[in-house]
Amino acid sequence: MKSIALGFFGIVGALLLGFLPFAQLEQWEADADLRLCWGTEPKSLDPAVITGTLEFKYVRSLFEGLVSYDPKNPLLPAPGIAYKWEVSKDKLTYTFYLRENARWSNGDPLTAYDFEYAWRRILDQKVDCRYANGIFYIYIRNGEAYYLSKQAERLLKSLITTSPPDSKKQEYLNAIAKGATQAHLPQLQQLLETENNPHFQNQYKRILKNAQQRPPIHFEDVGIRVLSPHKIQVTLQNQTPYILDIFAFPTWFPVPQKVVEKYGDDWIHPQNIVVNGPFVIKKWKPHYMIILEKNPYYHSPEKVKLQKVACFILDKPITALNYYDTGYLDYLTQSAIPADLIENLKTRPDFTIFPTFSCTYLRFNVTKPPFNNVWVRKAIAMSIDKREIVDVLRGGETPAPTLVPPFEGYSKYQPKGLPYDPETARKYLKKVYPDIQKFPKVEFLMVSSSVKTKQIFTVIRNQLKKNLGITIEPKAHEWQVYLDALSRIQYELAYGGWIGDYMDPNTFIDMFITNGGNNRTGWGNPRYDAWVKKAASLTNREERFAILGRAEKMLLEEECVVVPLYYRTDSFLHKPWVKGIVPNLGERYLLQFLWVDSKRKSLP
């Protein structure tokens, strides 16, 4: 091990960063064309499972869908595994033609059946896909009906073989009611005959009656057709102007059936994983580094300029910046850049910052006190001065009155959002807690390694204490534990953020449909769900935006499920020899589009 001093902003930088010891790179690390840091360790590499931006970066380097992105403008679709596609006159049917030279990284042919298997794996609920409803089955003809039917099948089996508590049983029955068909009548009758609780007996009877009117639905009824090994057809439920953006999303990527069925959940482990994208995993040292190498079986190898990429796994951005400034890293994305130093970094020629289609917000757990009361939620929202948060962060952020960032044509339909009004907030809180001393202490869930979330917490804690007289305490976890707590809704108040999965307001609004995989608040409202579903069926842009605006008004002003804080920026640091990075609103950076020129400096 050898220690080296830092050269960041001279003596001031040394005082800020200190001295961080690390070993000289071994040959297998040092000979990488590009050395970068995207942040911490990825939680998963399964395209159907991932939800975080970190995981998207890895998965988009390892896998590829039918549609990809244009290297010059990543907001535009471009051919991926499909070299072309045809659209029917009614804009409901898309026929994709797959490249005949497409292969998996083990040399096996990649065919349309691999896409069908990956999609059916989600529809049959053989994998925990958080994006199943938000970005997948709702777009496929009969996809929702089939998914809900399979869900009813799974939950009925659980009720027959286990004895969940009444609250969980009620949750199951609500879901079963949405998807039960004639195929489920025997199981429903069996449960009715063994049920002793009159309340649940009545529910079973009602579900049975409705199920008798619904014919069974099979996979053959779903709008997915393999026409040949290299041709697949998808029929949509409704016309969707941004559907090519959806097809390019990782949830739609193929997975290797033989490998998944052989290893189960362990198929994504480095020694087992088989991929179809521009890179493969050569080596993975947990909590240290992932080495990616060019995939020799990729369909267009001439387009991939990098032969080897070293992805450093670093929990602390300050460490990543140290590695970068001492010449051990070439490229840092925002998650690997210290948020509290962005103001100083803005003057550097190797630093780039730009607006994005994203929003940072607070989310409430609405399932238990004190935030199961809307007046309490509104009191919190109206006690937060978002301008102060932005002033502290100093990263180019702008205060967010609404969840959906500025979007052409939509702003006139958006609500205004709840204002900063401490006096009214105190009145709202007194409706529920006349004696403020009885208000419980609240925990604020956040990411332990993020300086930015700590800054946000400090501002909000001080404002709530000053304006409402209430106390919140930090509950900081590392990234994966934080995500797990959100998914289980094991929190009270939490930091959250969302980057648009596609360029349309719907990507923010449909997050909060009842039981949505990315909802994570426990909230749901049938009218809200109906509006989102209705908007998806409309082809008139103005009508669709009007309905989405009405839904956003309910979410923010009437129910106050989340509190928008600010519209975030994205940033990166890169050495002058790193080429091909294109700043874009969607934060889409594909590794195969990058290259390193001959002017690269050697390691220190």
Helices and strands as residue ranges (DSSP letters): H 10-17, H 27-30, E 34-39, H 53-62, E 67-69, E 77-79, E 82-87, E 93-98, H 112-123, H 132-135, G 137-139, H 143-161, H 166-179, G 182-184, H 185-194, H 198-211, G 219-221, E 224-228, E 231-235, H 243-247, G 250-252, H 257-263, G 264-268, E 279-285, E 289-294, G 301-303, E 308-313, H 317-325, E 331-333, G 334-336, G 339-341, H 342-345, E 351-355, E 358-364, H 374-381, H 386-393, E 398-399, G 411-413, H 422-432, G 436-438, E 442-447, H 451-468, E 472-477, H 479-487, E 493-499, H 506-509, G 510-512, H 526-536, H 541-553, I 554-558, E 562-567, E 569-574, E 578-579, G 591-593, E 595-596
